[in-house]
Amino acid sequence: MVNLESLKEFLNQNTTATLELLRQMVGINSFTLNREGVNRLARFTAESFAPLGFSAEFVSSRNPAFGDHLVLTRRGRSAKSIALISHLDTVFPPEEEIRNNFHWQPEGDRIYGPGTQDIKGGTAMMWLVLSALRKHAPVVFEDITWKLIWNSAEEMFSPDFGEVCRRHFDEQTLGALVFETEGRLGEEHLMVVARKGRASWRVTASGRGAHAGGKHSHGANAVVQLAEIIPRIAALTDYSRQLTFNVGTISGGTVLNRVPHEAVAEGEFRAFTPEVYERAKAALLALAGPGDVRSPVDSFRCEVRIEILSETRPWPRNAATDQLYECWRQAGEEIGYPVNLQERGGLSDGNLIWDAVPTLDGLGPWGDNDHCSERSADGSKLPEFVEVSGIAPKAALNVVAILKLAEAK
């Protein structure tokens, strides 16, 4: 077992180096569609982990608008491997960072900036944890084959990243550790053991156009038809099953003197379990077909078409993840770091890989206001930040839990 006091001293001493690494990453704009910036960050990340013995592979994304995925590998002496998962991209375009003066800004125990929490802070945590393992558990560090994998387009759903991960997993992969931010509930630090699945959808109501003054009765109003179907979609939300439907955008018609012939709405739904997800999908698609809005002249009916635009499967609570979580819970008890679990509504790369190898999420440092860049004078708006004082204690938890994982298998 690692000497805990020596480990904590090392982590505290190396927090400054970790923050400097994070500062340089935050200084590289890696908005998902800034392909050049994402690739620049990937190269910098590979260079930063190279002194730990990692070799780099850059994997082209299936979508040419996205940057390259990054895979770093350090071969071990045994067949055992552990995967660490993060992503390169953020949600902030360069012009937004400039407009909102959003950059690396230390203030007390917080550091504000794009990606400080989501998820460059997670990447910095990976570097600190691996550095500590090399120093304080060299036998385990040398024995394990480490596979570090970064998604270039997590924020816009990269459909091929799960395949990239699976190609690098093997039968001896003990777990996939996702370094998204931890949750907090009072003094408890929450690891993520499940995430909702998500489907985005489009509803198109097709009617018949007509002159709004001269032949109004000949028209079949697609906007009215869409307005009739939207409440029925919203009503599919069922909080008792943790199922939510969100209507995100609506558009329709062209000019005021024309009965609109088409109207479109887009949105999403989310659910934790595959069963609830599939039933929700079926209920949504069942609303397609002939509409209720008709032309008074000849009963011409509007038509409702429903499409599923994208899907990310649920990551349900499962025994393999629970077993992995147990290593973190026990580690927390041993080092005085209260750990609990949560099922989180947002997506992560864990949705793509949980059924390939045991997967645990929430291993990054704590922060808040992810996806936010605005700040108001009265403090009612605050941008994304990471908590500095929590970095070393969380790294200690991760080190001790990873050693438990390595020893248990």
Backbone hydrogen bonds, N-H to C=O, Kabsch-Sander energy under -0.5 kcal/mol:
donor,donor_aa,acceptor,acceptor_aa,energy
4,L,2,V,-0.7
7,L,3,N,-2.4
8,K,4,L,-2.8
9,E,5,E,-2.2
10,F,6,S,-2.2
11,L,7,L,-2.5
12,N,8,K,-2.5
13,Q,9,E,-2.3
14,N,10,F,-1.8
15,T,12,N,-0.9
18,T,14,N,-2.0
19,L,15,T,-2.6
20,E,16,T,-2.0
21,L,17,A,-2.1
22,L,18,T,-2.4
23,R,19,L,-2.9
24,Q,20,E,-2.0
25,M,21,L,-1.9
26,V,22,L,-2.9
27,G,23,R,-1.5
28,I,25,M,-1.6
29,N,27,G,-0.7
32,T,90,T,-1.6
34,N,31,F,-2.6
35,R,33,L,-1.4
38,V,34,N,-2.5
39,N,35,R,-2.4
40,R,36,E,-2.1
41,L,37,G,-2.4
42,A,38,V,-2.2
43,R,39,N,-2.2
44,F,40,R,-2.3
45,T,41,L,-2.8
46,A,42,A,-2.4
47,E,43,R,-2.3
48,S,44,F,-2.1
49,F,45,T,-1.7
50,A,46,A,-1.1
52,L,49,F,-1.4
53,G,50,A,-2.4
54,F,49,F,-1.1
55,S,73,T,-2.5
57,E,71,V,-2.1
59,V,57,E,-0.6
59,V,69,H,-2.4
60,S,58,F,-0.6
66,F,63,N,-2.0
69,H,59,V,-2.8
70,L,150,W,-1.8
71,V,57,E,-2.7
72,L,148,L,-3.2
73,T,55,S,-2.2
74,R,146,W,-2.3
77,R,142,E,-1.7
78,S,143,D,-2.5
81,S,172,Q,-2.3
82,I,145,T,-1.9
83,A,175,G,-2.5
84,L,147,K,-2.4
85,I,177,L,-3.2
86,S,149,I,-2.2
88,L,151,N,-3.2
89,D,151,N,-0.7
90,T,30,S,-1.8
96,E,93,P,-0.7
97,E,93,P,-1.8
98,I,94,P,-2.0
99,R,95,E,-2.7
100,N,96,E,-2.3
101,N,98,I,-1.2
102,F,97,E,-2.7
103,H,101,N,-0.8
105,Q,112,Y,-2.6
107,E,110,R,-3.5
110,R,107,E,-2.0
111,I,386,V,-2.0
112,Y,105,Q,-2.6
113,G,384,E,-1.8
116,T,113,G,-1.7
119,I,117,Q,-0.6
120,K,115,G,-1.1
121,G,115,G,-1.4
122,G,119,I,-0.5
123,T,119,I,-1.7
124,A,120,K,-2.4
125,M,121,G,-1.8
126,M,122,G,-2.0
127,W,123,T,-1.9
128,L,124,A,-2.1
129,V,125,M,-2.7
130,L,126,M,-2.5
131,S,127,W,-2.1
132,A,128,L,-2.2
133,L,129,V,-2.2
134,R,130,L,-2.3
135,K,131,S,-1.7
136,H,132,A,-3.1
137,A,133,L,-2.2
141,F,137,A,-2.7
142,E,138,P,-2.4
143,D,139,V,-1.9
144,I,140,V,-2.3
145,T,80,K,-2.6
146,W,74,R,-2.1
146,W,144,I,-0.7
147,K,82,I,-2.3
148,L,72,L,-3.1
148,L,146,W,-0.5
149,I,84,L,-2.6
149,I,147,K,-0.5
150,W,70,L,-3.2
151,N,86,S,-2.0
156,M,153,A,-0.7
157,F,154,E,-1.1
161,F,158,S,-1.4
164,V,160,D,-1.9
165,C,161,F,-2.4
166,R,162,G,-2.4
167,R,163,E,-2.0
168,H,164,V,-0.8
168,H,165,C,-1.3
169,F,165,C,-1.0
173,T,170,D,-1.9
174,L,81,S,-3.2
174,L,172,Q,-0.7
176,A,358,P,-2.9
177,L,83,A,-2.9
177,L,175,G,-0.5
178,V,176,A,-0.6
178,V,360,L,-3.1
179,F,85,I,-2.7
182,E,364,G,-0.6
183,G,190,L,-2.3
185,L,188,E,-2.0
188,E,185,L,-2.1
189,H,338,P,-2.5
190,L,183,G,-2.6
190,L,188,E,-0.6
191,M,189,H,-0.5
191,M,340,N,-2.8
192,V,361,D,-2.3
193,V,191,M,-0.6
193,V,342,Q,-2.3
194,A,342,Q,-0.7
195,R,315,W,-2.0
196,K,344,R,-1.6
197,G,271,A,-3.7
198,R,312,T,-2.2
199,A,269,F,-2.2
200,S,310,S,-2.0
201,W,267,G,-2.6
202,R,307,E,-2.4
203,V,265,A,-3.2
204,T,305,R,-3.0
205,A,203,V,-0.5
205,A,263,A,-3.1
206,S,204,T,-0.6
206,S,303,E,-3.0
207,G,205,A,-0.5
207,G,261,H,-3.7
208,R,220,A,-2.0
210,A,259,V,-0.7
212,A,257,N,-2.1
215,K,211,H,-1.5
218,H,215,K,-1.8
219,G,215,K,-0.6
219,G,216,H,-1.4
220,A,208,R,-2.1
222,A,220,A,-0.6
222,A,260,P,-2.4
225,Q,221,N,-1.9
226,L,222,A,-2.6
227,A,223,V,-2.5
228,E,224,V,-1.3
229,I,225,Q,-1.7
230,I,226,L,-2.4
232,R,228,E,-0.5
233,I,229,I,-1.7
234,A,230,I,-2.6
235,A,231,P,-1.9
236,L,233,I,-1.8
237,T,234,A,-1.6
238,D,243,L,-2.1
241,R,238,D,-1.5
242,Q,239,Y,-1.2
243,L,238,D,-2.4
244,T,270,R,-2.0
246,N,268,E,-3.1
248,G,246,N,-0.7
248,G,266,E,-2.0
249,T,266,E,-2.2
251,S,264,V,-2.7
253,G,262,E,-2.1
254,T,255,V,-0.5
258,R,255,V,-1.0
259,V,210,A,-2.9
263,A,205,A,-1.8
264,V,251,S,-3.4
265,A,203,V,-2.4
266,E,249,T,-2.1
267,G,201,W,-1.9
268,E,246,N,-2.1
269,F,199,A,-2.1
270,R,244,T,-2.2
271,A,197,G,-1.5
277,Y,273,T,-2.5
278,E,274,P,-2.5
279,R,275,E,-2.1
280,A,276,V,-2.3
281,K,277,Y,-2.3
282,A,278,E,-2.3
283,A,279,R,-2.3
284,L,280,A,-2.3
285,L,281,K,-2.5
286,A,282,A,-1.8
287,L,284,L,-1.6
288,A,285,L,-1.6
289,G,304,V,-2.5
291,G,302,C,-3.4
295,S,300,F,-2.0
297,V,217,S,-1.4
299,S,295,S,-2.2
302,C,293,V,-2.5
303,E,206,S,-2.6
304,V,289,G,-2.7
305,R,204,T,-2.8
305,R,303,E,-0.5
307,E,202,R,-2.7
309,L,200,S,-2.5
309,L,307,E,-0.6
310,S,200,S,-1.1
312,T,198,R,-2.9
315,W,195,R,-2.7
322,D,318,N,-2.2
323,Q,319,A,-2.2
324,L,320,A,-1.7
325,Y,321,T,-3.0
326,E,322,D,-1.6
327,C,323,Q,-0.7
327,C,324,L,-1.1
328,W,324,L,-0.9
328,W,325,Y,-0.6
329,R,325,Y,-2.4
330,Q,326,E,-2.6
331,A,327,C,-2.0
332,G,328,W,-2.3
333,E,329,R,-1.9
334,E,330,Q,-2.0
335,I,331,A,-1.9
336,G,332,G,-0.8
337,Y,332,G,-2.9
340,N,189,H,-2.2
342,Q,191,M,-2.2
344,R,194,A,-2.6
344,R,342,Q,-0.5
351,N,348,S,-1.6
352,L,349,D,-1.3
353,I,349,D,-0.6
353,I,350,G,-0.8
354,W,350,G,-1.7
356,A,353,I,-2.3
357,V,353,I,-1.5
360,L,176,A,-2.1
361,D,192,V,-2.2
363,L,178,V,-2.0
364,G,180,E,-3.0
368,D,385,F,-1.5
372,C,369,N,-1.6
376,S,381,K,-1.9
379,G,376,S,-1.5
384,E,372,C,-2.1
385,F,368,D,-2.1
386,V,111,I,-1.8
387,E,366,W,-2.7
388,V,109,D,-2.9
388,V,386,V,-0.6
391,I,388,V,-1.7
394,K,390,G,-1.8
395,A,391,I,-2.3
396,A,392,A,-2.3
397,L,393,P,-2.0
398,N,394,K,-2.4
399,V,395,A,-2.6
400,V,396,A,-2.4
401,A,397,L,-2.6
402,I,398,N,-2.5
403,L,399,V,-2.1
404,K,400,V,-1.7
405,L,401,A,-2.4
406,A,402,I,-2.7
407,E,403,L,-2.0
408,A,404,K,-2.1
409,K,405,L,-1.0
